[in-house]
Amino acid sequence: GPAPLPKVFQTGTMIVLLTPNKQQLYVYTTSGEWKLYSMQFPSPDSSLDASFYRAMTSLNDREIEQIVERCSPETPHHSARYEIDRVDPATRKFHVRCILGESSESDFELVLSEDGSQLKLAPMTDAGSSG
């Protein structure tokens, strides 16, 4: 069949595209530029520099650390998969699931800044809560 299309959301004057694999966001910012955010976070055996993940996500080291702590897989050498499964254009919130294994997952929320130039980690709720 036809290739799946990205989902499109509008929030204020910004356009947000969520790729079919649910792992990338393209944001048309208020300054008229496209910005890519990619749900890539370090895995235990990742050799990439921290600056790579900062560039991909626009989050800071502390936020990335919190996400990795929350989403550490049960078994070593299994890396978590991150998917954006809900978008709330009104609040600019993105709900991200981290799939950790056959039956285990966790989640967190990211918030897009008003101009679209930055993602922030929303305050974490109790671990393992699924809405």
Kinemage of the C-alpha trace (Angstrom):
@kinemage 1
@onewidth
@group {chain A} dominant
@subgroup {mainchain}
@vectorlist {calphas} color= white
{ca gly a 1} P 0.000 0.000 0.000
{ca pro a 2} L 0.967 3.661 0.052
{ca ala a 3} L 3.648 4.803 2.452
{ca pro a 4} L 2.237 6.137 5.724
{ca leu a 5} L 2.096 9.921 5.900
{ca pro a 6} L 3.320 12.087 8.747
{ca lys a 7} L 0.692 13.377 11.152
{ca val a 8} L 0.268 17.126 11.024
{ca phe a 9} L -0.656 19.337 13.976
{ca gln a 10} L -1.010 23.061 14.241
{ca thr a 11} L -0.297 24.935 17.441
{ca gly a 12} L -0.648 28.700 17.198
{ca thr a 13} L 1.343 29.749 14.149
{ca met a 14} L 3.537 26.653 14.346
{ca ile a 15} L 3.163 23.480 12.335
{ca val a 16} L 4.301 20.178 13.811
{ca leu a 17} L 4.881 17.068 11.704
{ca leu a 18} L 5.214 13.711 13.431
{ca thr a 19} L 6.950 11.141 11.241
{ca pro a 20} L 5.234 7.768 10.656
{ca asn a 21} L 7.791 5.969 12.853
{ca lys a 22} L 6.815 8.384 15.657
{ca gln a 23} L 10.465 9.119 16.365
{ca gln a 24} L 10.983 12.508 14.710
{ca leu a 25} L 9.227 15.844 14.992
{ca tyr a 26} L 9.605 18.540 12.383
{ca val a 27} L 8.528 21.892 13.774
{ca tyr a 28} L 7.910 24.963 11.645
{ca thr a 29} L 8.919 27.544 14.241
{ca thr a 30} L 7.550 31.052 14.719
{ca ser a 31} L 10.713 32.374 13.078
{ca gly a 32} L 9.828 30.491 9.900
{ca glu a 33} L 12.425 27.735 10.107
{ca trp a 34} L 12.020 23.974 10.153
{ca lys a 35} L 13.586 22.356 13.182
{ca leu a 36} L 14.058 18.620 13.625
{ca tyr a 37} L 13.774 16.917 16.996
{ca ser a 38} L 14.688 13.257 17.089
{ca met a 39} L 13.826 10.889 19.933
{ca gln a 40} L 17.355 9.561 20.280
{ca phe a 41} L 18.695 8.977 23.745
{ca pro a 42} L 21.868 7.240 24.918
{ca ser a 43} L 21.746 3.506 25.501
{ca pro a 44} L 24.115 1.824 27.972
{ca asp a 45} L 26.562 0.829 25.252
{ca ser a 46} L 26.268 3.978 23.168
{ca ser a 47} L 29.595 5.438 22.133
{ca leu a 48} L 28.218 8.730 20.840
{ca asp a 49} L 29.120 11.960 22.546
{ca ala a 50} L 26.583 13.694 24.795
{ca ser a 51} L 26.589 16.662 22.423
{ca phe a 52} L 24.989 14.461 19.741
{ca tyr a 53} L 21.959 13.802 21.950
{ca arg a 54} L 21.742 17.451 22.955
{ca ala a 55} L 21.684 18.415 19.285
{ca met a 56} L 19.089 15.769 18.389
{ca thr a 57} L 16.686 16.561 21.217
{ca ser a 58} L 17.553 20.142 22.263
{ca leu a 59} L 17.392 18.905 25.869
{ca asn a 60} L 20.172 19.508 28.375
{ca asp a 61} L 22.397 16.817 29.899
{ca arg a 62} L 20.387 16.654 33.121
{ca glu a 63} L 17.104 16.143 31.259
{ca ile a 64} L 18.634 13.472 29.048
{ca glu a 65} L 20.029 11.763 32.149
{ca gln a 66} L 16.590 11.748 33.812
{ca ile a 67} L 15.010 10.224 30.718
{ca val a 68} L 17.675 7.529 30.486
{ca glu a 69} L 17.240 6.706 34.197
{ca arg a 70} L 13.517 6.423 33.757
{ca cys a 71} L 13.756 4.365 30.608
{ca ser a 72} L 16.540 1.945 31.412
{ca pro a 73} L 15.686 -1.511 30.049
{ca glu a 74} L 15.409 -4.531 32.337
{ca thr a 75} L 18.109 -6.390 30.460
{ca pro a 76} L 21.504 -4.981 29.592
{ca his a 77} L 22.288 -4.629 25.876
{ca his a 78} L 18.655 -4.014 25.109
{ca ser a 79} L 18.144 -0.421 24.113
{ca ala a 80} L 14.885 1.353 24.726
{ca arg a 81} L 12.820 2.506 21.759
{ca tyr a 82} L 11.204 5.925 22.056
{ca glu a 83} L 7.918 6.784 20.340
{ca ile a 84} L 5.808 9.905 20.505
{ca asp a 85} L 2.352 8.471 20.974
{ca arg a 86} L 0.297 11.554 21.846
{ca val a 87} L 0.485 15.160 20.767
{ca asp a 88} L -1.508 17.893 22.476
{ca pro a 89} L -1.340 20.984 20.254
{ca ala a 90} L -3.118 23.154 22.839
{ca thr a 91} L -0.412 22.668 25.469
{ca arg a 92} L 2.433 21.841 23.018
{ca lys a 93} L 2.988 18.629 24.965
{ca phe a 94} L 4.319 15.415 23.496
{ca his a 95} L 3.783 12.171 25.340
{ca val a 96} L 6.693 9.797 24.723
{ca arg a 97} L 6.592 6.061 25.367
{ca cys a 98} L 9.848 4.234 25.951
{ca ile a 99} L 9.442 0.612 25.001
{ca leu a 100} L 11.893 -1.385 27.053
{ca gly a 101} L 11.129 -4.973 26.197
{ca glu a 102} L 8.373 -7.467 25.519
{ca ser a 103} L 6.071 -6.259 28.246
{ca ser a 104} L 7.752 -3.342 29.860
{ca glu a 105} L 7.500 0.341 29.101
{ca ser a 106} L 7.746 3.728 30.717
{ca asp a 107} L 6.843 7.226 29.625
{ca phe a 108} L 7.565 10.917 29.942
{ca glu a 109} L 6.404 14.199 28.458
{ca leu a 110} L 8.220 16.851 26.490
{ca val a 111} L 6.996 20.417 26.083
{ca leu a 112} L 7.745 22.569 23.062
{ca ser a 113} L 8.700 26.181 23.756
{ca glu a 114} L 6.320 28.895 22.520
{ca asp a 115} L 8.555 29.739 19.587
{ca gly a 116} L 9.262 26.106 18.704
{ca ser a 117} L 13.009 26.437 19.170
{ca gln a 118} L 13.409 24.126 22.155
{ca leu a 119} L 12.001 21.046 23.869
{ca lys a 120} L 11.966 20.758 27.657
{ca leu a 121} L 11.334 17.764 29.837
{ca ala a 122} L 8.024 18.153 31.674
{ca pro a 123} L 8.196 17.471 35.428
{ca met a 124} L 8.179 13.712 35.906
{ca thr a 125} L 5.132 12.126 37.438
{ca asp a 126} L 5.337 8.955 39.464
{ca ala a 127} L 7.378 6.288 37.701
{ca gly a 128} L 5.462 3.762 35.651
{ca ser a 129} L 2.174 5.642 35.649
{ca ser a 130} L 0.351 5.096 32.392
{ca gly a 131} L -2.545 7.459 31.671
